[in-house]
């Protein structure tokens, strides 16, 4: 019996279409964005010099002068102009960085206790559910955790819902699995604006009330929640393949959690490409990278080579959560794995567009083979439509971000012109 060609093509879709769509999406995005940027590592800066260039004091520009910034501002709105990750170096950045460090200044025991309590409250509400998406499971935990850091009080359910809705909308747009929904984000902005006077921390003195609300939203209820949730999903998916490691973590081997965390960060870095704009010339072998160049740092390539800078570098715009995040993540992992064994047969990729499908099994119970088979089959077929959705929505958002031009228009209207002596994307100067 000859199997019709259409049946063969349809049945094979999960095995070839997702990768083909990813490759096509990459080509389309590159074409829309143009050839801006110097890839690092690349022809001009090799792997051996990745870290040296990354931590160079002149690799500190964040938004002004890069067309690529319009896309990131579009995804991070509202208030990307006061988001700590995208503020230009100078007094405002220094003020914000000091504020963030103050909010995150907790002792190890206090951070461990808070993360444990937040995890217990969320897991207590799971009921009998066995199939979860790990990123979705983690978001309420980190919403409560960051709310208590900011407001020094337990997170009420309505606030948690607002924070999760905001963070989920941001990360779904970033992954191109959904368009952005500004109404969801602005509901959180209004909540924070109404409560801005109750924050027990001194907020940035250079910001008005609206900017303070945007700062809290972007730093603590967007980036912190999203990155912590994705990091925990990666960690748990890694141990899902190792029941022996899960048991040892459940038995209290915190040092093992640190080893697994470091490996998860190395294999699945939270950032793909991050750009910086040079504020001065940076010397390289045989010449220099001119002031005003856009450097596009490829974290996955650097990590695959054996490097690992999950929290950046101390000397140049480090992640403010580099101390508290590992402590809190260790506590969350310990609490989850004390209650459950985690099992997954879904694809585990750096970008995690499937949100980490996983089976939670009470510790000591046998893994459900039928459920694991279901996870595997469903994930493969979801990859088919998800890839098409990402292609269509991603292409639209890249185009729309360039049309709206949030970053370009902001600096044209609100900042004095400090045009670089060399346009973004120029090659090195050879002296």
Backbone torsions as a table, in degrees:
resi	resn	phi	psi	omega
1	UNK	NA	128.7	-179.5
2	UNK	-89.5	123.4	179.2
3	UNK	-78.8	124.9	-179.0
4	UNK	-55.2	144.1	-178.7
5	UNK	-58.7	-38.6	-178.6
6	UNK	-61.2	-37.7	179.6
7	UNK	-66.7	-41.9	178.8
8	UNK	-62.7	-44.6	-179.9
9	UNK	-62.9	-45.9	-179.2
10	UNK	-62.9	-44.6	-178.3
11	UNK	-68.0	-24.0	-177.7
12	UNK	-93.6	-2.4	-176.1
13	UNK	-51.2	-46.3	-176.9
14	UNK	-63.5	-15.9	-174.6
15	UNK	-93.9	-19.2	-178.1
16	UNK	-130.9	-29.6	-174.3
17	UNK	-66.0	-45.0	-178.8
18	UNK	-56.1	-45.2	-179.9
19	UNK	-66.2	-36.9	178.8
20	UNK	-65.4	-39.4	179.8
21	UNK	-68.0	-40.6	177.9
22	UNK	-59.6	-45.0	179.3
23	UNK	-62.6	-41.0	178.9
24	UNK	-67.0	-41.1	179.9
25	UNK	-62.5	-41.4	178.7
26	UNK	-60.3	-42.6	179.7
27	UNK	-65.4	-42.0	-179.1
28	UNK	-66.1	-44.5	-179.3
29	UNK	-62.2	-42.8	179.5
30	UNK	-62.6	-37.8	-179.8
31	UNK	-68.9	-41.5	-179.3
32	UNK	-68.3	-42.2	-177.4
33	UNK	-75.0	-18.8	-177.5
34	UNK	83.0	-168.2	-174.8
35	UNK	-102.8	25.7	179.0
36	UNK	-63.0	139.2	169.7
37	UNK	106.6	148.0	174.9
38	UNK	-105.6	113.7	-178.7
39	UNK	-69.2	136.2	177.3
40	UNK	-131.1	113.9	3.0
41	UNK	-75.6	155.5	179.6
42	UNK	-170.0	-158.9	-176.6
43	UNK	-65.7	-32.3	-175.3
44	UNK	-91.2	-36.0	-179.5
45	UNK	-126.5	112.5	-177.7
46	UNK	-83.1	176.4	-179.7
47	UNK	-57.9	-37.6	-176.5
48	UNK	-62.8	-26.4	-178.3
49	UNK	-104.9	6.6	-177.9
50	UNK	-54.1	-55.6	-173.8
51	UNK	-68.1	-38.5	-179.6
52	UNK	-60.3	-42.8	178.7
53	UNK	-72.6	-39.2	-178.5
54	UNK	-60.3	-41.5	-176.1
55	UNK	-92.9	3.3	178.8
56	UNK	-63.2	135.1	-177.7
57	UNK	-56.7	-26.0	-179.2
58	UNK	-82.3	-8.8	176.9
59	UNK	-89.5	57.8	-170.5
60	UNK	-124.4	-5.0	176.2
61	UNK	-70.6	145.8	-171.7
62	UNK	-121.9	-32.1	-175.3
63	UNK	-138.0	-49.7	-174.6
64	UNK	-61.2	126.3	174.2
65	UNK	99.0	0.6	179.9
66	UNK	-122.2	123.1	177.2
67	UNK	-62.9	-28.7	179.4
68	UNK	-61.7	-24.5	-179.0
69	UNK	-62.9	-32.0	179.1
70	UNK	-55.9	-37.5	-178.6
71	UNK	-69.4	-45.1	-179.9
72	UNK	-67.2	-39.5	177.3
73	UNK	-63.3	-37.9	178.5
74	UNK	-60.6	-45.0	-179.1
75	UNK	-71.0	-32.0	-174.2
76	UNK	-92.8	-6.1	-179.1
77	UNK	-56.7	151.3	6.3
78	UNK	-86.6	159.4	175.4
79	UNK	74.2	32.0	179.8
80	UNK	-64.1	-21.0	-178.2
81	UNK	-68.7	-15.4	177.3
82	UNK	-116.4	8.7	176.5
83	UNK	-69.3	131.6	-174.5
84	UNK	-57.2	-36.3	-178.8
85	UNK	-66.3	-21.8	-173.1
86	UNK	-118.3	7.1	173.5
87	UNK	-74.4	141.4	175.6
88	UNK	-71.4	153.9	176.4
89	UNK	-61.9	144.5	-179.0
90	UNK	144.9	-170.2	-175.0
91	UNK	-58.5	-39.3	-178.9
92	UNK	-67.3	-42.3	177.5
93	UNK	-61.9	-43.9	-179.4
94	UNK	-61.3	-41.5	179.3
95	UNK	-62.6	-45.2	-179.7
96	UNK	-66.7	-43.6	-179.2
97	UNK	-61.2	-40.5	177.5
98	UNK	-63.5	-41.6	179.7
99	UNK	-62.4	-46.1	-179.5
100	UNK	-61.5	-41.6	178.0
101	UNK	-62.2	-37.8	178.8
102	UNK	-65.1	-43.5	-179.3
103	UNK	-63.6	-36.0	-176.5
104	UNK	-88.9	1.3	-175.2
105	UNK	-78.0	86.5	177.4
106	UNK	-127.8	148.0	176.0
107	UNK	-69.7	163.5	-177.9
108	UNK	-59.8	-45.7	-177.6
109	UNK	-64.5	-39.1	-179.5
110	UNK	-68.3	-42.7	178.4
111	UNK	-64.4	-41.7	177.6
112	UNK	-61.5	-46.5	-179.7
113	UNK	-61.4	-46.4	-177.3
114	UNK	-63.6	-45.7	179.6
115	UNK	-63.5	-39.0	178.8
116	UNK	-64.2	-45.1	-179.5
117	UNK	-63.5	-43.3	179.7
118	UNK	-63.5	-40.7	179.8
119	UNK	-64.8	-43.3	-179.7
120	UNK	-61.7	-41.6	-179.4
121	UNK	-63.5	-42.1	-179.2
122	UNK	-69.8	-43.8	-179.2
123	UNK	-67.4	-32.4	176.9
124	UNK	-61.8	-26.6	-179.2
125	UNK	-89.3	2.2	-178.1
126	UNK	-70.2	-30.4	-175.8
127	UNK	70.6	-135.4	-177.1
128	UNK	-99.7	11.3	-178.1
129	UNK	-63.0	132.7	-179.9
130	UNK	-113.2	-22.9	-179.3
131	UNK	-106.7	120.6	-176.7
132	UNK	-134.3	165.2	166.2
133	UNK	-105.0	118.0	-170.2
134	UNK	-59.9	-39.0	179.5
135	UNK	-63.5	-39.1	178.4
136	UNK	-67.6	-37.4	179.0
137	UNK	-65.5	-36.8	-176.0
138	UNK	-76.8	-28.9	-173.0
139	UNK	-59.0	-44.9	177.8
140	UNK	-62.5	-32.2	178.1
141	UNK	-62.0	-49.8	-177.2
142	UNK	-75.7	-24.7	173.0
143	UNK	-63.4	-46.6	178.8
144	UNK	-65.5	-42.3	-178.3
145	UNK	-59.4	-50.0	-177.1
146	UNK	-72.9	-31.8	175.4
147	UNK	-61.2	-42.8	-179.4
148	UNK	-69.9	-33.1	175.2
149	UNK	-62.5	-42.2	-175.1
150	UNK	-77.3	-46.8	-171.8
151	UNK	-102.3	-6.3	179.6
152	UNK	57.1	36.5	175.3
153	UNK	-154.8	158.7	-179.3
154	UNK	-60.9	148.8	-176.1
155	UNK	-83.2	118.4	176.2
156	UNK	-69.8	154.5	-175.8
157	UNK	-55.9	-39.0	-177.7
158	UNK	-66.6	-36.2	177.5
159	UNK	-68.7	-41.1	178.6
160	UNK	-60.7	-41.5	179.2
161	UNK	-62.6	-41.4	179.3
162	UNK	-64.5	-43.5	-178.6
163	UNK	-65.2	-45.2	-179.0
164	UNK	-64.3	-42.5	179.7
165	UNK	-62.0	-40.7	178.1
166	UNK	-64.2	-50.9	-176.7
167	UNK	-64.1	-41.6	179.6
168	UNK	-64.6	-37.8	179.6
169	UNK	-67.3	-39.1	179.7
170	UNK	-65.3	-49.3	-175.4
171	UNK	-71.2	-31.4	176.9
172	UNK	-66.8	-37.0	175.7
173	UNK	-68.4	-42.3	178.0
174	UNK	-58.9	-37.6	179.5
175	UNK	-82.8	-3.8	-180.0
176	UNK	63.4	26.5	175.2
177	UNK	-94.0	-6.0	178.3
178	UNK	-158.7	153.0	170.4
179	UNK	-73.0	161.8	177.1
180	UNK	-78.0	148.4	179.7
181	UNK	-123.8	95.9	-173.2
182	UNK	-66.1	-25.0	179.3
183	UNK	-64.3	-37.5	178.0
184	UNK	-65.4	-40.2	-178.1
185	UNK	-71.6	-39.8	-176.7
186	UNK	-71.7	-23.2	173.8
187	UNK	-64.1	-39.9	176.6
188	UNK	-68.2	-38.4	177.9
189	UNK	-58.0	-45.4	-179.6
190	UNK	-64.2	-39.8	177.9
191	UNK	-60.4	-45.6	-179.0
192	UNK	-68.8	-38.1	178.9
193	UNK	-63.3	-39.8	178.9
194	UNK	-66.5	-26.4	-175.1
195	UNK	-108.4	11.1	-171.8
196	UNK	-62.5	-31.7	-178.5
197	UNK	-77.6	-8.5	-179.8
198	UNK	-96.0	-2.8	178.8
199	UNK	-70.1	123.4	-175.0
200	UNK	-81.8	14.1	178.3
201	UNK	-113.6	149.6	173.4
202	UNK	-74.5	114.6	-178.2
203	UNK	-86.4	165.8	-173.8
204	UNK	-50.4	127.1	-175.2
205	UNK	-71.8	-19.4	-177.9
206	UNK	-86.4	-1.1	-177.1
207	UNK	-104.5	146.0	169.0
208	UNK	-84.0	-179.0	-174.5
209	UNK	-61.1	-41.5	179.9
210	UNK	-63.1	-43.1	-179.7
211	UNK	-68.0	-33.6	176.4
212	UNK	-64.2	-41.0	177.3
213	UNK	-63.5	-43.1	178.0
214	UNK	-64.0	-39.4	178.5
215	UNK	-60.1	-48.6	179.0
216	UNK	-62.1	-42.0	-179.1
217	UNK	-63.0	-46.9	-175.8
218	UNK	-71.9	-41.4	-174.0
219	UNK	-81.1	-47.3	-171.7
220	UNK	-100.0	-31.8	-173.9
221	UNK	-110.3	6.0	171.5
222	UNK	-120.5	-78.8	-174.7
223	UNK	-58.7	-49.8	-176.2
224	UNK	-61.6	-44.6	-178.9
225	UNK	-68.2	-46.2	-178.0
226	UNK	-63.8	-50.9	-175.1
227	UNK	-67.1	-39.5	179.0
228	UNK	-66.4	-39.1	179.8
229	UNK	-66.7	-42.7	178.6
230	UNK	-67.4	-40.5	179.4
231	UNK	-61.8	-42.4	179.2
232	UNK	-68.3	-36.5	177.6
233	UNK	-63.0	-43.2	177.6
234	UNK	-62.2	-45.1	-178.9
235	UNK	-60.0	-46.8	-177.4
236	UNK	-70.1	-32.7	175.7
237	UNK	-68.4	-33.3	176.4
238	UNK	-64.6	-47.9	-178.5
239	UNK	-75.3	-14.9	176.7
240	UNK	-60.7	-24.2	179.0
241	UNK	-89.6	-1.9	-176.3
242	UNK	-134.0	85.0	178.8
243	UNK	-57.8	-33.1	-179.0
244	UNK	-65.1	-39.6	178.5
245	UNK	-68.5	-39.5	178.6
246	UNK	-56.9	-45.2	-177.6
247	UNK	-64.9	-39.8	-180.0
248	UNK	-66.7	-36.7	176.8
249	UNK	-67.1	-42.0	177.9
250	UNK	-61.8	-29.7	179.1
251	UNK	-81.2	-1.8	172.2
252	UNK	105.9	15.8	178.7
253	UNK	-81.8	82.3	-178.1
254	UNK	-64.0	-31.8	178.3
255	UNK	-62.7	-33.2	177.5
256	UNK	-67.5	-36.8	176.3
257	UNK	-58.9	-42.3	179.9
258	UNK	-62.4	-40.3	179.0
259	UNK	-64.5	-45.1	-179.9
260	UNK	-66.2	-40.3	178.8
261	UNK	-59.9	-45.8	-179.5
262	UNK	-62.9	-40.7	178.8
263	UNK	-67.7	-39.3	178.0
264	UNK	-64.2	-42.0	176.9
265	UNK	-61.7	-39.6	-178.2
266	UNK	-68.6	-44.8	-176.2
267	UNK	-77.8	-30.4	-174.9
268	UNK	-131.2	67.4	-179.0
269	UNK	-59.1	142.9	-175.3
270	UNK	-69.7	-25.1	178.4
271	UNK	-107.9	144.3	172.7
272	UNK	-90.9	-75.1	178.0
273	UNK	-118.3	130.1	174.5
274	UNK	-123.2	137.6	-177.5
275	UNK	-110.6	147.3	173.3
276	UNK	-132.6	149.2	178.0
277	UNK	-110.7	128.4	-175.0
278	UNK	-74.2	133.1	179.2
279	UNK	-94.8	-5.1	176.3
280	UNK	-159.4	170.0	176.4
281	UNK	-63.7	143.1	175.4
282	UNK	-118.6	119.4	-178.2
283	UNK	-69.6	138.8	172.8
284	UNK	-134.6	170.5	179.9
285	UNK	-57.5	122.2	175.7
286	UNK	84.5	5.1	-179.8
287	UNK	168.0	-141.6	179.9
288	UNK	-156.3	156.1	172.3
289	UNK	-90.3	122.8	-173.3
290	UNK	-70.6	154.1	170.9
291	UNK	-54.7	138.3	179.1
292	UNK	89.7	1.2	178.0
293	UNK	-77.9	149.0	176.5
294	UNK	-98.3	116.0	178.2
295	UNK	-98.1	126.7	179.9
296	UNK	-109.1	101.7	-176.1
297	UNK	-84.5	124.6	-177.9
298	UNK	-97.3	94.6	-178.2
299	UNK	-61.5	-46.9	-178.5
300	UNK	-56.5	-42.0	179.5
301	UNK	-63.3	-42.9	179.8
302	UNK	-64.2	-42.7	-179.2
303	UNK	-68.4	-36.7	178.3
304	UNK	-63.9	-25.2	179.8
305	UNK	-80.2	-4.1	-179.9
306	UNK	111.1	-10.3	176.8
307	UNK	-75.1	162.6	179.4
308	UNK	-161.3	105.0	177.8
309	UNK	-128.7	65.6	-175.3
310	UNK	-62.8	-24.5	-179.7
311	UNK	-114.6	23.5	-179.7
312	UNK	74.1	-154.9	-179.5
313	UNK	-126.7	147.5	-173.6
314	UNK	-60.6	-36.0	-172.3
315	UNK	-80.7	-7.6	-174.5
316	UNK	-150.2	96.7	176.2
317	UNK	51.9	58.3	-179.7
318	UNK	-71.9	159.7	175.7
319	UNK	-66.0	126.3	-177.5
320	UNK	-68.0	-16.3	-178.2
321	UNK	-95.6	14.8	-172.8
322	UNK	-65.5	-20.2	177.9
323	UNK	-92.7	-49.5	-173.1
324	UNK	-77.3	-30.7	-174.8
325	UNK	-62.1	-49.2	179.6
326	UNK	-61.0	-36.1	178.9
327	UNK	-63.7	-47.4	-178.7
328	UNK	-67.4	-41.3	179.2
329	UNK	-62.5	-39.2	177.3
330	UNK	-59.8	-42.2	-179.5
331	UNK	-67.1	-41.2	179.5
332	UNK	-64.1	-45.8	179.7
333	UNK	-60.4	-44.6	-179.6
334	UNK	-60.6	-42.9	-177.1
335	UNK	-69.2	-42.1	179.0
336	UNK	-63.4	-47.4	-173.5
337	UNK	-78.3	-14.5	171.2
338	UNK	-71.8	-33.9	-179.0
339	UNK	-88.6	-38.3	-169.5
340	UNK	-131.0	152.0	159.5
341	UNK	-94.3	140.2	-178.2
342	UNK	-110.2	136.7	-179.5
343	UNK	-136.6	139.0	177.6
344	UNK	-151.6	141.0	173.5
345	UNK	-117.8	12.1	180.0
346	UNK	-79.7	161.5	176.4
347	UNK	-65.4	140.8	178.7
348	UNK	-119.2	104.1	-179.1
349	UNK	-121.3	163.5	-177.6
350	UNK	-59.9	-42.6	-174.6
351	UNK	-78.0	-19.3	173.5
352	UNK	52.6	48.2	-179.9
353	UNK	-67.3	-19.2	179.4
354	UNK	-84.3	-2.7	176.2
355	UNK	67.0	12.7	171.7
356	UNK	77.7	62.7	176.3
357	UNK	-59.5	136.3	-173.3
358	UNK	-156.3	147.4	173.4
359	UNK	-100.4	129.5	174.3
360	UNK	-100.6	123.0	-176.9
361	UNK	-122.0	130.8	177.1
362	UNK	-52.4	136.0	-175.7
363	UNK	-56.7	130.6	-178.8
364	UNK	100.5	-16.1	179.0
365	UNK	-85.4	158.5	179.8
366	UNK	-77.8	144.7	178.2
367	UNK	-66.3	136.7	-177.7
368	UNK	-76.7	102.4	-175.2
369	UNK	-61.4	-40.9	-179.1
370	UNK	-63.7	-39.4	-179.8
371	UNK	-68.0	-38.3	178.9
372	UNK	-67.0	-36.8	175.8
373	UNK	-65.0	-41.3	178.1
374	UNK	-61.3	-43.6	179.3
375	UNK	-59.9	-44.3	-177.3
376	UNK	-64.0	-48.2	-177.3
377	UNK	-67.1	-45.5	-178.7
378	UNK	-63.2	-40.9	-178.7
379	UNK	-63.7	-40.2	179.4
380	UNK	-63.0	-43.0	-179.0
381	UNK	-74.6	-33.5	175.6
382	UNK	-62.7	-31.9	178.1
383	UNK	-58.9	-30.1	-177.9
384	UNK	-65.9	-57.9	-177.9
385	UNK	-72.2	-31.9	-179.8
386	UNK	-63.7	-40.1	178.9
387	UNK	-62.2	-40.8	178.7
388	UNK	-66.8	-42.8	178.3
389	UNK	-60.4	-45.0	179.5
390	UNK	-62.6	-37.0	178.7
391	UNK	-63.7	-48.7	-175.8
392	UNK	-69.5	-52.7	-176.6
393	UNK	-68.4	-38.3	179.4
394	UNK	-63.6	-43.4	178.8
395	UNK	-61.4	-42.8	179.2
396	UNK	-63.1	-46.0	-175.9
397	UNK	-67.8	-36.3	176.3
398	UNK	-62.5	-43.9	178.2
399	UNK	-64.8	-45.2	-177.2
400	UNK	-66.4	-36.8	179.0
401	UNK	-63.7	-39.8	177.8
402	UNK	-68.5	-36.0	178.9
403	UNK	-66.0	-46.3	-177.7
404	UNK	-70.3	-41.6	175.4
405	UNK	60.3	49.3	-176.2
406	UNK	-56.8	-48.3	-177.7
407	UNK	-68.8	-48.1	-178.0
408	UNK	-57.8	-45.6	-177.1
409	UNK	-71.9	-33.9	179.6
410	UNK	-61.9	-50.2	-177.0
411	UNK	-70.0	-26.0	176.2
412	UNK	-70.7	-31.1	-173.0
413	UNK	-102.4	-23.5	-170.9
414	UNK	-119.8	-13.9	-175.8
415	UNK	-121.4	146.3	173.9
416	UNK	-64.7	150.6	-178.5
417	UNK	-74.4	122.0	174.1
418	UNK	-126.0	58.4	-174.5
419	UNK	-57.2	134.2	179.2
420	UNK	-66.2	151.8	-179.4
421	UNK	-71.0	-17.7	177.2
422	UNK	-133.0	137.5	-177.9
423	UNK	-66.4	153.5	178.1
424	UNK	-55.0	138.8	173.7
425	UNK	90.1	0.4	179.6
426	UNK	-67.8	150.5	178.3
427	UNK	-74.4	-178.9	-177.2
428	UNK	-71.0	153.9	173.5
429	UNK	-93.1	129.1	178.1
430	UNK	-104.1	116.2	-176.6
431	UNK	-85.2	NA	NA
